[in-house]
Amino acid sequence: MFASSRSADTRAAIAVGRARSGVRRWRRHVTGYLFAGPAVAVLAAFLLYPIGYSLWLSFHEWSGYTPQWGPFVGIANYLALARDEVFWKATWNSLVFVIVRTPLEVGLGFLLAVLLNRKMPARALLRTLFFVPVVMSLIVVTIIFQRIYEPNTGLLNSMLRGVGLGALAHPWLGDAVTALPAVIAVSVWKNVGFSLVILLAGLQSLPQDVLDAGRVDGANAWQLTTRVILPLMRPILGLTGLLSIIGGLKVFDLVFIMTRGGPTYSTEVLATMLYRQAFELNEMGVASAIAVILVALVLGTARLQTLLVSERDEART
């Protein structure tokens, strides 16, 4: 009898202790929740709500001119996209844009970061010059390259004719074969400085004793870069690649200003098609479906990159 009452008292004491510890934990974190509350509210208002609104709108037919949504059509907007050749062309162009741009941007950025991380004359000036295109207005950049690519008096064709390679002169933005590569080249030129800054910061944060140990062991510059620096830079390279992929999937202004998706949809990407469906064809439901697909691609890419990095880290440990 006494044993049973003693065990009951023990269980009651344990329950009270757990309740008190839970209250203490909540009190300890309530300040953090209060500070994070406004940021979470802003995030929900300007990010989560628009995503949910677009998702719901993608199941409706709406022109954008009436105060009320049109009829609920289910997945009809997605089926219409699946039957649209322009949608598949835009999806393919977006993937090509990412697949070509990301290795060039990250690779050139890493190469320049390795070079500018060494002691050399005018190193600070070169770092600034390589970053200038990043802060330049995109309108200015597109106007400059439209003049460079101009088929008759453009700088590129004029230089080709000047060195006796006039046969290579080409309407770069007017040909369906060369328009997309020409736009990708402009994107790489403008954004490689951003990758350079991130990778240069990563190089400067590497442990110097590891690099010195590699030099003492007789590693030359190539071996030091490929066998020591590259493995240490994998997380930074992964982050830079992810940012480049997301930027490539979302590209709109550069393509829209330079080519407006032409000629013959050869540079049409998902973002320009979204704009065309929404503000030129007034098909808000179809445009919202494209937006949902684009968000899914971006979030899926980010999640895949996170999983790959975590699996690689677990394999090394």
C-alpha positions as CSV (number, residue, x, y, z in Angstrom):
1,M,0.0,0.0,0.0
2,F,2.7,2.4,1.0
3,A,4.8,1.4,-2.1
4,S,1.9,2.1,-4.4
5,S,1.2,5.5,-2.9
6,R,4.9,6.3,-3.1
7,S,5.0,5.4,-6.8
8,A,2.0,7.5,-7.5
9,D,3.6,10.4,-5.8
10,T,6.7,9.9,-7.8
11,R,4.8,9.8,-11.1
12,A,2.9,13.0,-10.1
13,A,6.2,14.7,-9.2
14,I,7.7,13.7,-12.6
15,A,4.6,15.0,-14.4
16,V,4.8,18.3,-12.6
17,G,8.5,18.6,-13.3
18,R,7.9,18.0,-17.0
19,A,5.1,20.6,-17.1
20,R,7.3,23.1,-15.4
21,S,10.2,22.4,-17.7
22,G,7.9,22.9,-20.7
23,V,6.8,26.2,-19.3
24,R,10.4,27.3,-18.8
25,R,11.3,26.3,-22.3
26,W,8.4,28.3,-23.7
27,R,9.3,31.4,-21.6
28,R,12.9,31.0,-22.7
29,H,11.9,31.1,-26.4
30,V,8.9,33.5,-26.3
31,T,11.2,36.5,-26.7
32,G,12.6,34.9,-29.9
33,Y,9.1,34.2,-31.2
34,L,8.1,37.8,-30.5
35,F,11.1,39.1,-32.5
36,A,10.6,36.7,-35.3
37,G,6.8,37.3,-35.5
38,P,6.9,40.5,-37.6
39,A,9.3,39.0,-40.1
40,V,7.1,35.9,-40.3
41,A,4.1,38.1,-40.9
42,V,5.8,40.0,-43.6
43,L,7.0,36.8,-45.2
44,A,3.5,35.3,-45.2
45,A,2.0,38.5,-46.6
46,F,4.4,39.1,-49.4
47,L,5.6,35.5,-50.3
48,L,3.3,32.8,-49.0
49,Y,0.0,34.5,-49.7
50,P,0.9,35.4,-53.4
51,I,2.1,31.8,-53.9
52,G,-1.2,30.4,-52.6
53,Y,-3.2,33.0,-54.5
54,S,-1.4,32.1,-57.8
55,L,-1.9,28.4,-57.1
56,W,-5.7,28.9,-56.5
57,L,-5.9,31.2,-59.6
58,S,-4.3,28.6,-61.8
59,F,-7.4,26.5,-61.4
60,H,-9.6,29.3,-62.7
61,E,-10.3,31.0,-66.0
62,W,-9.9,34.8,-65.6
63,S,-9.1,37.6,-67.9
64,G,-8.1,40.1,-65.2
65,Y,-10.7,42.7,-66.2
66,T,-13.5,41.5,-63.9
67,P,-13.5,42.0,-60.1
68,Q,-14.5,38.3,-59.6
69,W,-12.6,35.2,-60.8
70,G,-14.0,33.3,-63.7
71,P,-15.3,29.7,-63.5
72,F,-13.3,26.9,-61.8
73,V,-11.7,24.8,-64.5
74,G,-9.6,22.4,-62.5
75,I,-6.4,21.4,-64.2
76,A,-7.6,22.7,-67.6
77,N,-4.9,25.4,-67.6
78,Y,-2.2,22.9,-67.0
79,L,-3.6,20.6,-69.7
80,A,-3.6,23.6,-72.1
81,L,0.1,24.2,-71.4
82,A,0.9,20.5,-71.9
83,R,-0.6,20.8,-75.4
84,D,1.1,24.1,-76.2
85,E,4.3,23.8,-78.3
86,V,5.4,27.3,-77.2
87,F,5.3,26.2,-73.5
88,W,7.6,23.2,-74.2
89,K,9.9,25.5,-76.3
90,A,10.0,28.0,-73.5
91,T,10.8,25.2,-71.0
92,W,13.5,23.9,-73.2
93,N,15.0,27.3,-73.6
94,S,15.0,27.9,-69.8
95,L,16.8,24.6,-69.2
96,V,19.3,25.4,-71.9
97,F,19.8,28.8,-70.4
98,V,20.6,27.3,-67.0
99,I,22.7,24.4,-68.3
100,V,24.9,26.6,-70.4
101,R,25.0,29.7,-68.1
102,T,25.7,28.1,-64.8
103,P,29.0,26.2,-65.6
104,L,30.3,29.3,-67.5
105,E,29.4,31.7,-64.8
106,V,30.6,29.6,-61.9
107,G,33.7,28.3,-63.7
108,L,34.8,31.7,-64.9
109,G,34.1,33.2,-61.5
110,F,36.2,30.5,-59.8
111,L,39.1,30.9,-62.3
112,L,39.1,34.7,-61.8
113,A,38.8,34.3,-58.0
114,V,41.8,32.0,-57.9
115,L,43.8,34.5,-60.1
116,L,42.8,37.6,-58.1
117,N,43.4,35.9,-54.8
118,R,47.2,36.0,-55.6
119,K,49.4,39.0,-55.2
120,M,49.5,40.8,-58.5
121,P,49.7,44.4,-59.7
122,A,46.4,46.4,-59.7
123,R,44.6,43.5,-58.0
124,A,42.1,45.8,-56.3
125,L,41.4,47.7,-59.5
126,L,40.8,44.4,-61.4
127,R,38.4,43.2,-58.7
128,T,36.4,46.4,-59.0
129,L,36.4,46.3,-62.8
130,F,35.1,42.7,-62.9
131,F,32.3,43.7,-60.5
132,V,31.2,46.8,-62.4
133,P,28.8,44.9,-64.8
134,V,26.9,43.5,-61.8
135,V,25.9,47.0,-60.6
136,M,25.3,48.3,-64.1
137,S,21.7,49.0,-65.0
138,L,20.3,46.1,-67.1
139,I,18.8,48.6,-69.5
140,V,22.2,50.0,-70.2
141,V,23.8,46.6,-70.6
142,T,21.1,45.5,-73.1
143,I,21.4,48.7,-75.1
144,I,25.2,48.3,-75.3
145,F,25.0,44.7,-76.4
146,Q,22.3,45.4,-78.9
147,R,24.7,47.8,-80.5
148,I,27.5,45.3,-80.3
149,Y,25.4,42.6,-82.0
150,E,23.9,45.0,-84.6
151,P,24.4,43.2,-87.9
152,N,25.5,46.1,-90.1
153,T,27.5,48.6,-87.9
154,G,27.8,46.6,-84.7
155,L,31.2,46.3,-83.0
156,L,31.3,42.5,-83.2
157,N,30.7,42.2,-86.9
158,S,32.9,45.3,-87.6
159,M,35.8,43.6,-85.8
160,L,35.3,40.4,-87.7
161,R,35.3,42.3,-91.0
162,G,38.4,44.3,-89.8
163,V,40.4,41.1,-89.3
164,G,39.4,39.5,-92.5
165,L,36.7,37.2,-91.0
166,G,33.8,39.0,-92.6
167,A,32.3,35.6,-93.6
168,L,31.5,35.1,-89.9
169,A,29.6,38.3,-89.6
170,H,26.1,37.4,-88.5
171,P,22.7,38.9,-87.4
172,W,23.3,37.5,-83.9
173,L,20.0,38.4,-82.4
174,G,18.0,38.0,-85.6
175,D,18.9,34.4,-86.2
176,A,17.0,31.7,-84.3
177,V,20.2,29.6,-84.0
178,T,22.4,32.3,-82.5
179,A,19.9,34.4,-80.6
180,L,19.8,32.3,-77.4
181,P,23.6,31.8,-77.2
182,A,24.1,35.6,-77.7
183,V,21.7,36.4,-74.8
184,I,23.4,33.8,-72.6
185,A,26.8,35.4,-73.3
186,V,25.4,38.7,-72.1
187,S,24.0,37.1,-69.0
188,V,27.3,35.5,-68.2
189,W,29.2,38.8,-68.8
190,K,26.9,40.7,-66.4
191,N,26.8,38.1,-63.6
192,V,30.2,36.5,-63.5
193,G,31.4,39.3,-61.2
194,F,28.8,38.3,-58.6
195,S,30.1,34.7,-58.6
196,L,33.6,36.1,-58.4
197,V,32.9,38.0,-55.2
198,I,31.3,35.1,-53.4
199,L,34.1,32.6,-54.5
200,L,36.8,35.1,-53.7
201,A,35.4,35.5,-50.2
202,G,35.4,31.7,-49.9
203,L,39.0,31.4,-51.0
204,Q,40.1,34.0,-48.4
205,S,38.3,32.1,-45.6
206,L,40.1,28.8,-46.3
207,P,42.5,27.7,-43.5
208,Q,45.9,28.9,-44.4
209,D,47.7,26.0,-42.6
210,V,46.1,23.5,-44.9
211,L,47.3,25.3,-48.0
212,D,50.8,25.7,-46.5
213,A,50.9,22.0,-45.8
214,G,50.0,21.3,-49.4
215,R,52.9,23.5,-50.6
216,V,55.3,21.9,-48.1
217,D,54.3,18.5,-49.5
218,G,55.4,19.6,-52.9
219,A,52.0,20.3,-54.6
220,N,52.2,22.6,-57.6
221,A,49.6,25.3,-58.4
222,W,47.4,22.8,-60.4
223,Q,47.6,20.1,-57.7
224,L,46.9,22.6,-54.9
225,T,43.9,23.9,-56.7
226,T,42.3,20.6,-57.8
227,R,43.2,18.5,-54.7
228,V,43.1,21.0,-51.9
229,I,41.2,24.2,-52.8
230,L,38.4,22.6,-54.8
231,P,37.3,20.1,-52.1
232,L,37.4,22.8,-49.5
233,M,35.3,25.1,-51.8
234,R,32.6,22.6,-52.6
235,P,30.0,24.2,-50.2
236,I,30.7,27.7,-51.6
237,L,30.7,26.4,-55.2
238,G,27.4,24.6,-54.5
239,L,25.8,27.8,-53.2
240,T,27.1,29.9,-56.1
241,G,25.8,27.3,-58.6
242,L,22.4,27.2,-56.8
243,L,22.1,31.0,-57.1
244,S,23.1,30.9,-60.7
245,I,20.5,28.2,-61.5
246,I,17.7,30.1,-59.7
247,G,18.7,33.3,-61.5
248,G,18.7,31.4,-64.9
249,L,15.3,29.9,-64.3
250,K,13.8,33.3,-63.4
251,V,15.5,35.3,-66.2
252,F,13.0,37.7,-67.7
253,D,14.2,41.3,-68.2
254,L,17.4,40.5,-70.2
255,V,15.5,38.3,-72.7
256,F,12.5,40.6,-72.8
257,I,14.5,43.7,-73.6
258,M,16.9,42.2,-76.0
259,T,14.7,39.9,-78.1
260,R,11.2,39.8,-76.6
261,G,11.4,36.0,-77.0
262,G,12.1,36.1,-80.7
263,P,12.8,35.3,-83.4
264,T,10.2,32.6,-83.7
265,Y,10.2,31.9,-80.0
266,S,13.9,30.9,-80.1
267,T,14.6,32.9,-76.9
268,E,11.2,32.5,-75.3
269,V,11.6,31.4,-71.6
270,L,9.1,30.6,-69.0
271,A,9.1,34.1,-67.5
272,T,8.6,35.9,-70.8
273,M,5.8,33.4,-71.7
274,L,4.2,34.1,-68.3
275,Y,4.2,37.9,-69.0
276,R,2.8,37.3,-72.5
277,Q,0.0,35.1,-71.3
278,A,-0.9,37.5,-68.4
279,F,-0.6,41.0,-70.0
280,E,-0.8,40.5,-73.7
281,L,-3.3,37.6,-74.0
282,N,-5.1,38.3,-70.7
283,E,-5.1,34.6,-69.7
284,M,-4.4,35.0,-66.0
285,G,-5.2,31.4,-65.2
286,V,-2.7,30.1,-67.7
287,A,-0.1,32.6,-66.5
288,S,-0.6,31.5,-62.9
289,A,-0.1,27.9,-63.9
290,I,3.2,28.9,-65.5
291,A,4.1,30.7,-62.3
292,V,3.3,27.7,-60.2
293,I,5.5,25.5,-62.5
294,L,8.3,28.0,-62.3
295,V,8.1,28.2,-58.5
296,A,8.1,24.3,-58.3
297,L,11.2,24.2,-60.5
298,V,13.0,26.7,-58.4
299,L,12.1,25.1,-55.0
300,G,12.8,21.6,-56.4
301,T,16.2,22.7,-57.6
302,A,17.0,24.3,-54.2
303,R,15.9,21.2,-52.4
304,L,17.8,18.9,-54.7
305,Q,21.0,20.9,-54.2
306,T,20.5,20.8,-50.4
307,L,20.1,17.0,-50.4
308,L,23.2,16.5,-52.6
309,V,25.3,18.7,-50.4
310,S,24.1,17.0,-47.2
311,E,24.7,13.5,-48.7
312,R,28.2,14.5,-49.8
313,D,28.9,15.8,-46.3
314,E,27.6,12.6,-44.7
315,A,29.7,10.5,-47.0
316,R,32.9,12.4,-46.1
317,T,32.2,12.0,-42.4
